[in-house]
Amino acid sequence: MSPTDAAASVTLEPTPLADARAQLAEAVDLLGLGDGLHQMLATPRRELSVAVPLRMDSGDSRLYLGYRVQHNFSRGPAKGGLRYAPNVNLDEVRALAMWMTWKCALLDVPYGGAKGGLAIDPREHSVPELERVTRRYTSEILPIIGPERDIPAPDIGTDERTMAWIMDTYSVNSGYTVPGIVTGKPISLGGSLGRASATSRGVTHIALAALRHAGLEPARSTAAVQGFGKVGADAARFLTEAGVKVTAVSDQYGAVRNDGGLDIDALSEHVRETGSVVGFAGADELDRDALLLQDVDLLVPAAVEGVLHGGNAADVRASVVVEGANGPTTPAADAILRERGVLVVPDILANAGGVIVSYFEWVQANQAYWWRADEVESRLEERMLNAWRHVLGYAEARDLSLRTAATALAVERVAEAHRLRGLYP
């Protein structure tokens, strides 16, 4: 069976990895790449599974499974987030690493794609326990990471404190401080200004451009944001500041709605106090899954994979979907939304702000010279909008969806790197 046939056969599986392989197969067919190269692009270059023991505060021990997948590093060192979630598994990490490869190539960042995960629920552990499990996980993957090899960053369930622990563990083992081993660090440890909100700012830049392309004026547009976490919360705030009326948001516990526009600052304070959007006095309760089907101009899925699928895509009423999360739209949903004329901006473009500013942070760390916040923001906006125009032009010239255009552009760049480097030996 050829890689194309194999990829087609797994598209029946409702998994992120099946979705990632289906998107790659479509790009490979469009570009006319050979089966051998397709197989190389579909297969991670390196992956490591580790058993991570944790000594609990009680004195008991638990064991957790962790992963680090390096999908590709033909264009530079591998780069990708570290996710702590109870349902993390190797196939999910493989998919996320592949999407990271395309994201870096599309935005012309000199990285390949990687991803890490630990199958743990951080909400069930104390800070000392999280520190111990992070340091042990870091020690287990130490042989394959480094500022010229693979640079982790925060993702679901991790934050700048997690990155500080990784940086310290790596540095202690190296015998000197290595600030370039991670990105998304605290500012006081060499993090970049603007990194924490970079993904959200990038989503906002793309969302505003997509609304205008669809003939919608942002100041007269409405939006719903699915996921009020580290991407969705700031995206809602930035959209509101740009004049978009955010009428509904959700998190894993529920959703809230106010047709007159949510007070995002007040909602954020409520979430800080209670841990959820549920119960916010300035809005009505809404079924969590109904958030995706709200009658708004813009929908921003900013939580997890696969939330827009064949079972609900026909009921989506938004005119524009901008993917703040990785892989929120399945291929089946993509086909339905395109048939209905919904403009879908893919994750590898829409949420690339985080890796762009991670790249900026890595550059600053290597130079030991830090940029002003306005320099970071202006360079981020320039990169995001240049990529938007490039993808849009490619799609319109070839009558492709934005996802197919973005994936084809990215795959073409990675394939060119493979061709230029040759095959060793």
SEZATI-7346 format. One line per field, with one value per residue (C-alpha): residue in one letter; x, z, y. Coordinates in Angstrom, 3 decimals. Each point is the difference from the previous one (the first is absolute). Layout:
<rs>
mivo <- [a|...]
px <- [X|...]
pz <- [Z|...]
py <- [Y|...]
</rs>
This chain:
<rs>
mivo <- [m|s|p|t|d|a|a|a|s|v|t|l|e|p|t|p|l|a|d|a|r|a|q|l|a|e|a|v|d|l|l|g|l|g|d|g|l|h|q|m|l|a|t|p|r|r|e|l|s|v|a|v|p|l|r|m|d|s|g|d|s|r|l|y|l|g|y|r|v|q|h|n|f|s|r|g|p|a|k|g|g|l|r|y|a|p|n|v|n|l|d|e|v|r|a|l|a|m|w|m|t|w|k|c|a|l|l|d|v|p|y|g|g|a|k|g|g|l|a|i|d|p|r|e|h|s|v|p|e|l|e|r|v|t|r|r|y|t|s|e|i|l|p|i|i|g|p|e|r|d|i|p|a|p|d|i|g|t|d|e|r|t|m|a|w|i|m|d|t|y|s|v|n|s|g|y|t|v|p|g|i|v|t|g|k|p|i|s|l|g|g|s|l|g|r|a|s|a|t|s|r|g|v|t|h|i|a|l|a|a|l|r|h|a|g|l|e|p|a|r|s|t|a|a|v|q|g|f|g|k|v|g|a|d|a|a|r|f|l|t|e|a|g|v|k|v|t|a|v|s|d|q|y|g|a|v|r|n|d|g|g|l|d|i|d|a|l|s|e|h|v|r|e|t|g|s|v|v|g|f|a|g|a|d|e|l|d|r|d|a|l|l|l|q|d|v|d|l|l|v|p|a|a|v|e|g|v|l|h|g|g|n|a|a|d|v|r|a|s|v|v|v|e|g|a|n|g|p|t|t|p|a|a|d|a|i|l|r|e|r|g|v|l|v|v|p|d|i|l|a|n|a|g|g|v|i|v|s|y|f|e|w|v|q|a|n|q|a|y|w|w|r|a|d|e|v|e|s|r|l|e|e|r|m|l|n|a|w|r|h|v|l|g|y|a|e|a|r|d|l|s|l|r|t|a|a|t|a|l|a|v|e|r|v|a|e|a|h|r|l|r|g|l|y|p]
px <- [0.000|1.377|0.248|-2.861|-2.216|1.079|-0.798|-3.382|-0.798|0.576|-2.237|-2.877|1.500|-1.356|3.405|2.318|2.663|-2.412|-0.954|3.650|0.825|-3.038|1.038|3.537|-1.269|-2.075|3.010|2.266|-2.480|-0.334|3.772|0.658|2.548|1.178|-0.989|3.442|-0.015|-3.605|0.980|2.874|-2.286|-2.687|2.359|1.658|3.768|0.342|-2.337|0.612|-2.407|0.979|-1.286|0.004|-0.217|-1.277|0.443|-3.222|-0.147|-1.526|3.094|-1.752|1.237|-1.835|1.120|-0.939|0.719|1.680|0.956|2.167|-0.410|2.295|-1.842|2.507|3.125|1.083|-0.489|1.495|-0.262|-3.293|-2.453|-3.250|-2.036|-0.292|-3.515|-1.185|-3.418|-1.423|-0.900|3.399|1.141|2.722|-2.192|-1.288|3.575|0.988|-2.789|0.858|3.673|-0.900|-2.211|2.867|2.293|-2.434|-0.603|3.711|0.506|-3.047|1.151|3.582|1.342|3.241|-1.309|-1.421|-2.948|-0.055|-2.434|0.088|-2.601|-0.467|-3.179|-0.756|-2.740|1.848|-3.119|0.380|3.523|1.711|2.617|2.848|-1.327|-0.205|3.552|1.292|-1.805|1.174|3.608|-0.122|-1.681|2.692|2.728|-1.531|-0.093|3.315|1.930|-2.131|-0.682|2.202|0.094|1.368|-2.024|-3.522|-1.446|-3.145|-2.637|-3.241|-3.227|-3.164|0.630|3.451|1.177|3.050|0.693|0.196|2.494|2.091|0.255|1.011|2.594|1.472|0.107|1.722|2.400|0.985|0.813|1.990|1.955|-0.976|-3.151|-1.583|-2.880|-0.584|-1.108|-3.647|-2.216|-2.948|2.216|-0.600|1.263|2.501|1.612|0.386|-3.543|-1.193|-2.379|-3.262|0.523|-2.834|-2.635|1.669|-2.283|-3.077|1.343|0.753|-3.506|-1.412|2.093|-1.166|-3.620|-0.257|1.562|-2.342|-3.090|0.942|0.698|-3.493|-1.487|-0.667|1.061|1.525|-1.630|-3.419|0.797|-0.759|2.110|-0.122|3.152|0.125|2.579|0.722|3.553|3.411|-0.954|-3.733|-0.083|2.505|-1.474|-3.395|1.609|1.922|-3.056|-2.040|2.693|-0.161|-3.745|-1.324|-2.920|0.795|-3.410|0.828|2.922|0.419|2.418|0.058|-2.686|-2.615|-0.704|-1.497|-1.706|-0.933|-1.360|0.921|3.661|1.866|2.080|3.211|1.949|-2.747|-0.297|3.761|-0.139|-2.882|2.065|2.991|-2.212|-2.049|1.982|-2.768|-2.214|-3.025|-1.981|1.127|-2.596|0.304|-1.317|-2.483|0.980|0.488|0.556|3.706|-0.303|-2.620|2.736|1.261|-3.404|-0.639|-1.308|3.150|2.264|3.193|0.609|3.355|0.454|2.904|-0.034|0.726|-0.090|-3.008|-2.779|-1.356|-0.857|-2.386|-2.730|-0.214|1.654|-3.292|-1.403|2.856|-1.432|3.190|1.211|3.675|1.782|3.498|1.749|1.631|0.500|1.957|-2.183|-3.460|-1.586|-0.098|0.284|-3.699|-0.906|2.365|-1.838|-3.408|1.064|1.578|-3.121|-2.026|2.337|1.456|3.525|2.263|3.455|2.157|1.898|3.458|-0.598|-2.455|1.725|3.603|0.610|1.305|2.754|0.941|0.628|1.599|2.420|0.544|0.659|2.503|1.807|0.107|1.328|2.731|1.042|-0.532|-1.775|-3.683|-2.469|-2.615|-3.642|-0.903|2.781|-1.322|-3.587|0.812|2.136|-2.709|-2.689|2.195|0.705|-3.631|-1.459|2.682|-0.817|-3.744|0.471|2.247|-2.428|-3.017|1.669|1.084|-3.510|-1.789|2.376|-0.630|-3.592|1.046|-1.212|2.248|0.928|1.040|1.925|1.784|0.883|1.218|2.218|1.467|0.516|1.628|2.538|0.840|0.264|2.354|2.199|0.122|0.943|2.739|1.563|-0.021|-0.186|2.795|1.789]
pz <- [0.000|-0.941|2.620|-1.754|0.277|3.594|0.900|-1.682|1.926|3.386|-0.713|1.238|3.491|1.890|1.378|-0.331|-1.575|-2.674|-0.706|-0.245|-2.364|-2.165|-0.326|-0.922|-2.578|-1.680|-0.176|-1.326|-2.790|-0.873|-0.144|-1.839|2.533|-0.140|2.364|1.584|0.959|1.154|2.326|1.417|0.607|1.600|2.455|3.027|-0.198|3.692|2.868|3.631|2.504|3.645|3.347|2.502|3.695|2.438|3.750|1.393|2.945|1.984|-0.583|-2.420|-3.577|-3.316|-3.552|-3.018|-3.704|-1.956|-3.615|-2.185|-3.771|-2.467|-3.291|-2.205|0.291|-3.604|0.278|3.475|3.571|1.084|1.799|1.800|3.154|3.027|0.969|3.384|-0.313|1.162|-3.529|-1.600|-2.193|-2.524|-3.105|1.154|0.574|-3.452|-1.615|1.899|-0.917|-3.686|0.099|1.668|-2.911|-2.478|2.216|0.251|-3.732|-0.928|2.132|-1.235|3.491|-0.103|2.058|-0.482|1.966|3.354|2.846|3.494|2.382|3.432|0.760|3.277|1.294|1.488|1.924|2.200|1.166|2.243|-1.316|1.572|-1.641|-3.383|0.420|0.817|-2.908|-2.412|1.072|-0.297|-3.420|-1.106|1.229|-1.971|-3.301|0.633|-2.678|-2.860|0.984|-0.116|-1.449|-3.287|0.101|1.374|1.914|2.103|0.749|2.022|-1.152|1.680|3.698|0.050|0.373|0.468|3.410|-1.646|-2.491|2.831|1.579|-3.332|-0.594|3.470|-0.271|-3.374|1.168|3.161|-2.097|-2.425|2.723|-1.183|-0.704|-3.379|-0.552|-3.580|1.023|0.326|-1.043|1.869|3.056|2.655|-1.097|2.864|-1.343|-3.577|-1.279|-2.725|0.530|-1.753|-0.002|2.396|-2.211|-3.370|-1.181|0.891|-1.744|-3.093|0.023|0.264|-2.871|-2.232|1.178|-0.820|-3.438|-0.667|1.017|-2.372|-2.782|0.563|-0.365|3.722|1.881|3.348|1.891|-1.064|0.420|2.729|1.245|2.151|1.578|0.942|2.748|2.478|0.810|-0.864|-3.687|0.106|2.916|-1.514|-3.481|1.378|1.624|-3.111|-2.231|2.354|-0.061|-3.822|0.100|-0.503|2.303|1.767|0.953|1.226|1.514|1.439|1.981|0.934|2.666|-1.952|-1.990|0.415|-2.412|-0.142|-3.332|0.945|0.333|2.910|2.368|-0.573|2.816|2.513|-1.336|0.308|3.611|0.633|-1.481|2.171|3.083|-0.822|-2.583|-2.608|-2.136|1.545|2.327|-1.459|1.044|-3.177|-2.327|-0.452|0.273|-3.275|-0.783|-0.548|-3.379|-1.188|0.021|-3.316|-1.621|1.012|-2.598|-0.227|-2.751|1.433|1.824|1.712|1.183|2.420|2.154|-1.251|-3.136|-1.890|1.387|-3.475|-1.679|-2.398|2.625|0.657|-2.906|-1.885|2.965|0.326|-0.676|0.036|-3.308|1.002|2.104|1.254|1.689|3.254|1.019|-1.811|-2.133|1.150|-3.403|-1.419|-3.757|-0.089|1.573|-2.365|-3.009|1.402|0.968|-3.383|-1.794|2.108|-0.801|3.504|-0.054|2.171|0.873|0.966|3.230|-1.576|-1.088|2.539|3.233|-1.168|2.079|2.874|-1.990|-1.676|3.333|1.335|-2.886|0.979|3.594|-1.137|-2.151|2.907|2.361|-2.446|-0.387|3.676|-1.292|0.688|-2.115|1.040|0.127|-2.978|-2.072|0.760|-0.811|-3.283|-1.221|0.990|-1.876|-3.093|-0.057|0.556|-2.645|-2.566|0.457|-0.271|-3.304|-1.345|0.907|-1.258|-3.337|-0.416|0.788|-2.328|-2.899|0.223|1.303|3.229|3.561|2.318|1.842|-3.151|-1.202|3.340|0.331|-3.599|0.427|3.197|-1.337|-3.123|2.122|2.106|-3.095|-1.571|3.109|-0.297|-3.672|0.563|2.921|-1.798|1.599|2.274|-0.696]
py <- [0.000|3.412|2.799|1.748|-3.080|-0.570|3.586|-0.296|-3.150|1.646|2.967|-2.151|0.248|3.026|0.954|2.996|-2.209|-1.221|3.623|1.077|-2.856|0.729|3.651|-1.032|-2.510|2.705|2.332|-2.759|-0.799|3.681|0.478|-3.263|-1.260|-3.584|-2.804|-0.144|3.662|-0.289|-2.820|2.073|2.983|-2.162|-1.704|1.653|0.082|-0.799|-0.778|-0.866|-1.550|0.221|-1.254|2.863|-0.925|2.617|0.109|1.430|2.386|-2.861|-2.126|-2.352|-0.465|0.196|-0.692|2.101|-0.499|2.761|0.600|2.212|-0.230|1.755|-0.123|1.795|2.111|0.492|3.790|0.394|-1.276|-1.501|2.283|-0.686|0.213|-2.250|-1.086|-1.294|-1.651|-3.334|-1.146|0.698|-2.900|-0.652|0.355|3.388|1.189|-1.287|2.019|3.159|-0.360|-0.344|3.096|1.844|-0.868|1.532|3.036|0.815|-0.472|2.085|2.936|-0.480|-0.591|-2.058|-2.900|-3.442|-1.299|-1.755|-0.578|-1.414|-1.308|-1.475|-1.952|1.760|2.297|2.989|1.069|-3.065|0.837|2.523|2.394|-2.018|-3.160|1.718|1.249|-3.483|-1.670|2.727|-0.316|-3.807|0.182|2.470|-2.337|-2.871|1.912|1.809|-1.940|1.356|3.631|3.085|3.529|-1.362|-3.234|0.412|2.963|-0.619|2.657|0.199|-1.607|-1.272|-0.584|1.600|3.589|2.215|-1.550|-3.434|1.415|1.441|-3.466|-1.535|2.719|-0.462|-3.801|0.165|2.719|-1.873|-3.068|2.169|1.786|3.480|1.999|-0.753|2.473|-1.200|-3.503|1.085|2.871|1.429|0.565|2.669|3.410|0.052|-3.195|1.206|-0.306|2.344|2.857|-0.831|-3.784|-0.835|1.632|-0.599|-2.813|2.046|3.104|-2.027|-1.481|3.518|1.376|-2.844|0.183|3.699|-0.564|-2.946|1.984|2.811|-2.503|-1.425|3.490|0.454|3.119|-1.073|2.878|-1.322|-3.707|-2.515|-2.903|-3.135|-1.426|-3.683|-0.462|2.795|-1.068|1.338|0.528|0.650|2.452|2.418|-0.479|1.062|3.023|1.049|-0.482|2.182|2.678|-0.088|0.675|-3.540|-0.829|-3.282|-1.378|-3.532|-1.895|-3.489|-2.122|-3.687|0.555|1.978|3.152|3.463|2.374|3.677|1.217|3.567|-0.987|-1.566|2.107|-1.944|1.678|-0.791|-3.546|-0.511|1.133|-2.413|-2.844|0.918|-0.153|-3.108|-1.962|0.004|2.233|-1.740|2.214|3.308|2.567|2.048|-2.705|-2.828|-3.645|-1.863|-3.656|-0.501|-1.724|2.505|2.638|-1.364|0.510|3.616|2.467|2.132|1.291|-1.506|-3.276|-0.567|-3.617|0.432|-3.135|-3.530|-2.152|-1.276|2.221|0.802|-3.292|-1.655|-0.082|3.750|1.832|0.379|1.945|2.491|3.460|2.061|1.428|-0.206|-2.639|0.841|-2.916|1.056|-3.644|-2.700|-2.258|1.123|-0.750|-3.525|-0.650|-0.916|3.342|1.808|-1.394|0.941|3.517|0.658|-1.222|2.436|2.919|0.356|1.453|-2.181|1.331|-3.018|-0.401|-0.084|3.592|1.387|-1.029|0.341|3.131|-2.105|-1.685|3.286|1.716|-3.195|0.354|3.644|-1.101|-2.636|2.582|2.453|-2.676|-1.013|3.641|0.926|3.114|0.586|1.946|2.527|-1.093|2.210|-1.584|-3.475|0.983|1.774|-2.897|-2.480|1.924|0.286|-3.745|-0.979|2.293|-0.858|-3.670|0.746|1.805|-2.753|-2.797|1.945|0.742|-3.632|-1.235|2.412|-0.644|-3.760|-0.077|-1.729|0.247|1.993|-3.203|-1.816|3.041|0.472|-3.677|-0.207|3.067|-1.399|-3.518|1.421|1.898|-3.036|-2.205|2.549|-0.127|-3.797|0.288|2.551|-1.856|-3.343|-3.423|-1.235|-2.241]
</rs>
